[in-house]
């Protein structure tokens, strides 16, 4: 019997030794049963409230591929504490003909999934309630409810019994001076962007230790984030302003604002850094700036899909060649380095018109990709390599199917030998091994996808017609066709790096389009095709570095 071991620890046992302890007792149990341990999967310091854990995801994948027939863990709550997840895991294991056994519950059945899953879900809720109750008690005493704010230092002290006293803070003099400066500058009329640039120029570290950005200062007034919205600076400790819920589809936490009556406010005058007058001036200026922005008309609001669509053809693809930051719209027509303008840590002040950028990229598309003879060479190499990869996949899949057919024939012969009075024990042992091998091969075939049809050698002509249609759609096609064409073009480009030069800005196009353009312009380096999960990436040379084409 092939078995896989699984171990995990989280908030209930915050030590690495717990993993070793779980594996040790599971190993001993497997040895007593005479099982063969194939693999050990672990997740360190990860909550059992979600299956989005690398260890258990690897275990599920290997189970479905037929690597083992049994999963052994210390208890069900090591696998998952979420009722839905444990039920889903049980279904997946049952589909792969894999049993789940724990040292606490024995073989896990539908009954265990229902009862134990409910108990584990209740444990999670009870743990969360107790944690929140403890945090609320600390906040009501004027102590920290978790985390720390810029301008304060955590106080490390112990009580008479030697136990750590947590939640106390004191004002950090140097950081408090920066906070006062930010408030006074903003109240005096400076923008958050200008304040950030000045702080970076003077070498003052941001709260995270990096450079200041205007969002670090502005934050979100509704959520109380950002330097200008932290009420702790005026001696008010606000707790339970928002809660976090987990998206069941992705497992990621999403913030939700709580109702004002659910929030806890505690006066902590000893932590005040900003006086009421300065605070009021800042709030008044924030309100005035929000009032200057007109509310959008409901008739002009886009759909959810339109809001997610890039505003311009190459939005989000441009990068600064000096600092690596993004190039964004600094006016209605001009692109500029965001880092240079928002943080002041980049010296690149060279701008470019958006229409010029798009025109140069589209010109490359039109003049280089439309060369039939040059692109025919690319298509020939592309077709040859893709056909080789797909042929190899077909041969592997067919070889597995051939082995399954051979095993079936051999099993039939062994059955005939037993019926004729052969050595039943030895023949039965051999049949068991052959049946196990057959299940492994069937699992491989079931998980494999049928290779795509081979590419037609006349793909070059078809591609040229498609490029013509793409160019026409980008320039004069209907709105729907232009959007589709823009999405297609964006999928060919991973980045456009803009670097200042004596003649303006040099453009380095990186991505699949760059690889195509390199071949189309008779690049000397041999092109090698490498198949990815969802697309084919062009790389050049033996080092597999991405191809870059300079316009």
Secondary structure, DSSP 8 states (H G I E B T S, - for coil): -EEEEEEE--TTS-STHHHHHHHHHHHHHHHHHT-EEEEEEEESS--TT-S--HHHHHHHHHHHTTS-SEEEES-HHHH-S-HHHHHHHHHHHHHTT-EEEETTTEE--HHHHHHHHHHHHHHHHHHHHHHHHHHHHHHHTT--SSS--TTEEE--EE-TTS-EE-S-EEE-HHHHHHHHHHHHHHHTT--HHHHHHHHHHTT---TTSS---HHHHH--TTTT-SGGG-GGGGTEEEE-SEEEEE-TTT--EEEEE--GGG-EEEE-GGG--S-HHHHHHHHHHHHHHHHHS----GGG---HHHHHS-SSTTTTTEEETTT--BEEESSSSEEEEHHHHHTS-------EEHHHHHHHHHHHHHHHHT-HHHHHHHHHHHHHHHHHHHHHHHHHHHHHHHHHHHHHHHHHHHHHHHHTT--HHHHHHHHHHHHHHHHHHHHHHHHS--------TTHHHHHHHHHHHHHHHHHHS-HHHHHHHHHHHHHT-SEEEEEEETTEEEEEEESHHHHHHHHHTT-SS-EEEEE-SSSEEEEETTTTEE-EEE-
